[in-house]
Amino acid sequence: MTVTILPGSINGEVDAIVSKSHMHRLLIHAALADGKTVINTTQTKAEDIQATIACLKALGAEITPQDAGLIVTPINRATMPKNCVLPCNESGSTLRFMLPVVCALGVHGTFQMAGRLPKRPMEILEEQLIRHGITLTRPSPTTLHCKGRLTNGHYALQGDISSQYITGLMMALPLVDGSSKLTVYKPIESLDYIKLTLKVANAFKLKYGKTAKNSITTLEYTFEGKSRYVSPSEIDVEGDWSNAAFWLCAGAMPGGSITMRGMKSDSTQGDKKICDILKQMGANVTWQPDRVLDVSHNTLCGTEIVAYAIPDLVPVLAAVAAVSEGVTTVKKAKRLRIKESDRLMTTTKTLSALGAKITEEESGLTIEGVPALKGGTVDAFGDHRIAMMAAIASAVCAGPVIITGAEAVNKSYPNFWEDLAKLGKKVSLDE
């Protein structure tokens, strides 16, 4: 699909979509619980969420849409299949969360992968699973097969690789026989995502014993075996800070003003830091009552962005930096190279094509602000965040922005183009 966006600022009010990170965790916990759970949400069409739903259904969970959300009937462990196929599509969260859970349940699973997912790193997590009773094979380049049942014991992971490995084990280890310990070696690059996992675990009354032990070099978690996931009966999904960031950055752009509804100021999502960074760059950022957030343009200046804990914010912040006075540097962003695209490369190529002065570094970016961008034709590189970044950049382009492969937004935000049009942009879609 190709999208053409005409010049013009982005203004208006928009409702937050549900947090993909929160939703994955709620779905999996609910599917492992002792009774039905109603997840209050109106948005479940994102491809990554659909992948997790499909995997849980393959294990025997029933997930039924209703007007106000989803009803999750948990997996019956007495009748769940001994073998199953789990379609992960391109969702790294689905694969990294579900693989340890399936291993803990003792199901022989074949995980199907698409896009760049088969090439994204898994070795460190796989090594821990193999050490604890699991046989892993790759029948084809796009499938991963697990056999065996996960055993208890000591698990250890580096904290600067992926918090998704840690979350996957946190959801799996309460299911195994006997107690376990998970040691995470510092530095930990996405601690807020681990906190989000713990928040959901607390909602399902999981017992972690001694929750955490801090030292200079490690963070430790302990787990009781055969723990009971207790359904809270009903639970809400938070608004998504990662996707809200695109609209908030649009509000910070010249001529922009955005009112965002449905965000939690006390959220544990790490990408809430977008508010601090936009303030730091000079934008007006104001909270109103009832989860309403206003962002509007003011004189923008370059800044330093340390990205190890907030990698998903880098593309759209780079677009803001492209029209900010002075120089912006993005550091500690090497993990962006193993996302849906190599985002250091694709961010640089996309913004350069639109007229930005941006340089790709080994683990970051350097951006020299210019008064405005020119517009042009760019590719989404199969990456939802690159497609959305280009759309937000159109707010400061003198000419149209044409995005090929624009269907990439379906991964996390299927209604993105409709919402963009509601905010005053002239958008045309060519299927």
Secondary structure, DSSP 4 states (H G I P E B T S, - for coil): -EEEE-S---EEEEEPPBPHHHHHHHHHHHHTBSS-EEEE-S----HHHHHHHHHHHHTT-EEEEETTEEEEEPP-TTTS-SEEEEEEET-HHHHHHHHHHHHHHT-EEEEEE-TTGGGS--HHHHHHHHHTT-EEEEEETTEEEEES----SEEEEETTT-HHHHHHHHHHGGGSSS-EEEEEESP-TTHHHHHHHHHHHHHTT---SS--EE-SSEEEEEE-TT--B---SEEEPPB-HHHHHHHHHHHHSTT-EEEEES--TT---GGGGHHHHHHHHT-EEEEETTTEEEEE----B--EEE-TT-GGGHHHHHHHHTTSBSEEEEES-GGGGGSSS-HHHHHHHHHHHTT-EEEE-SS-EEEE--S-B--EEEE-TT-HHHHHHHHHHGGGBSS-EEEETGGGGGGT-TTHHHHHHHTT--EEEE-
